[in-house]
């Protein structure tokens, strides 16, 4: 149950953040806005780390495979692409496209067992669900 609540909260926060970041970009620039997002995220992580247990930072150097450490780079690219999509499509249409892309890519990762994720079998009902989401994009677009 908590997983569902947290996922819904995550989606809501992402939508709000996309609007906020797009507005900051209009008043500054995309890289100033993205940099601010990443800087404030770092500061938030440091504060949370201080108050929640202070696990060893050195553990980062033990992470394998190394490409798993590129999440920050992906985060910067995500911030950039969300700002651009919200600016050109609006919050609702961009969120719909982003979520459908997430569903399709995440399902592909599961089916193929990529990045250390346990491989699952292909299920037509999940593929049909993704197709219905794509049809939703078409309906929402009109």
N, C-alpha and C positions, 0 to 999 in steps of 0.2 A: 504493500500500500504506500509506504513512504517513497519508494522508487517512482511511483506514478505522480505523487504530489511534487516531488523534486523535479521530475521531468517537465511537468506543467509549469512550475515556477521558472525553470530554465528557459523555456520557450517564451514566457511572458517577459522575462528580463532581457532576452535577446532582442525582442521586438522594441522594447523601450530604449535599449542601448542603441539600436540602429537609428532610431529617430534622433536621439540626443547627439550621436556622433555626426550625423548628417547636418544637423543645425550648427554644430561647432565648426564643421568644415566650411559651411557657407560664410562664416565670419572669419575664418583663418585660412587654412589650406588643408588638403587631404592628409599630407604627411605630418603637419603640426597636430591635427586632430588625432591621427593614428598614434603618433608618438605620445601624446597626452594620455590616451587610453592605455597604452602599454606601461607608461611610467606610473600612473595611478594604480594599475593592476599590480605592478611590482610592489609598490608601497603597501597596498592592501594585503598582499601575500606575506610581506615581512611582518606586519602587525599581527596577522593571524598566526603566523609561525611562532612569534614571541609568546602569544597567549595560549597556544594549544599543544605545547610539548617540546618544541625545539629539537626535532629529530636532526640527526647528523646530515649536514650538507654534503659531506664527502661521499655519501652514497651515490650522488649523481655520477661520479667517475666510475662506478661499478655497473652502470646501466648498459645492457647489451640487448639487442644490437644498438649501435651508436645513433642510428637515425631516429630512434625513439626520443632523442633529446631535441628534435627540431620543432617541437610543439610551439615554442615562442615565435619561430619564423612563420609557422602556419597561422598562429594567432594574429600576427601583423597582417598577413595576406587576407585572412578572414575579415578583419576590421576594415581593410581597404575595400574589399569586394562588397561587403554589406553597405558601407557608406555609398559607394557608387550605385548599387542596385536600388537602395531606398531613394536616393536622389533622382534616379531616372524613372523608376516604376511606382514609387510610393511605398509606404510601409506594408500594406496588406498584400499586394501582388508580389513584392520581393520576398516577403516572409513565406508565402505559399510556394514559390519556386525554390527557395532555399530549403524548406522542409522536404519537399518532394525529392530534391537532389540528395539530401541527407538519407532519406529512406532508401533510394536506389543504390547509392554508394555503400551504405552500411550493409544492405542485404548482399551486395556483391562481395564485400569483405567476409561476411559470414559464410556464404556459399563456397568461396574459394579458399577460406581459411587463411587469409592474409594477415600479416603483422602479428603473428602469434595467437590470433583468435581461433578458438576451436572451430573446425570445419563442420558445417551443417549441410544437410542435403537440400537439393532444390525442391521447393514446394510450390505447386501451381497456384494455390490459394494466396500465397504471399505475392507472387508475381501479378496475380489478378488485382490484389489490393493496391499494388503500385500503379497498375494501369488505371484503376479507378481514380487514384490521386491525380494522375496525369490528365484524365478526362475532367476532373475538378478544375484544373488549371485552365483548360479550354473554356469551360462554362464560366468560370470566374472572370476570364478575360473580356467577355462580351458585355 
